[in-house]
Amino acid sequence: MAPMDASQSALDSLRTVEFRETLKGYHRDDVDEYLEKAAGEAEGLQEQLRQSGERLRQAAERISQLEAALEQQPVPQPAEPVLPD
């Protein structure tokens, strides 16, 4: 679960990062607005990833159930051909 913590920390840093000011630097409000948009987008992607992982887990569980059911079914024996008299 460490990767989730690390990515959450990275998302948090998008909103809390501070840059040094210079005479010919970027406009602070523009930078803050951009970082807020980037953080929102990253959070949306993180949620999509979480949902995809959950769907993958559910699909794998369903596959396991179907494989178990298939293993319990008897193997059909091939029918002997009927020869005309």
N, C-alpha and C positions, 0 to 999 in steps of 0.2 A: 504494500500500500504506500510505500515511500514515493513512487513516481507521482501519485495523485497529490501528495503533500507538496512535493517539489513544484508541480505545475500550478497548484493553488498559490504557492508562495510567489511564483513568477507573475501570476495574474495580479496578486496584491501589489507587487512592486510597480506594475504599470500605473497604478493609481497613486502611489506614494513617492515615486522617484522625484528627485529634485536635481535641477541642472544649475551649474554656475552661470552667473550672468556676466555678459560682456557688452561692450558698447555696440558691437555689430552682431549681436546674437539674434535668436528667434524671438518672436513675440510670445511671451509666457502663456497667455490665454489660448493662443493657437496650439501650442504644444500640449497644454493640459487637455484641450478639447480632443486633439488627435489621440492622445494616450487613453482617454476615456472611451473613445470609439473602439480603439484597438482592444482594450480590456473587455468591452462588451462583446465584441466579435469573438475573442478568444474564449470567453465563457460560453458563448453559444456553441462553438466547436467542441468544447470540452463536454457539454451536455449531449451533443450528437454522438460523441465517442462513447459516452457512458451508456446511452440508449442502444447503440449498435452492439456494444459488449453484452448488454442484457439480452438482446435478441439472439445473438450468437450463442449465449449460454442456454437459452430456451430451446433453440434449434438442436443443439448438441444433446440436450436432455431428451428431446422427442426422438431423435435418431436412435439413441440408446434404447428407448422404450420399444421402438419398432423393431430393432435388431433382436431384442430379447423375445418379443412376440413371435418373430419369424423363426427363431431357434426352437421354440416350443411346438411349432406346427410339425406334424408328421411329414416325412418326405414322400411325395406321391411316387408310386411305382409305375413304370411305363406299362401301358396296356399291351397285351399280346395281340399281334395282328390277327384278324379273322380271315381265314383263307376260304375262298369259295369252294363248294363241293365239286 
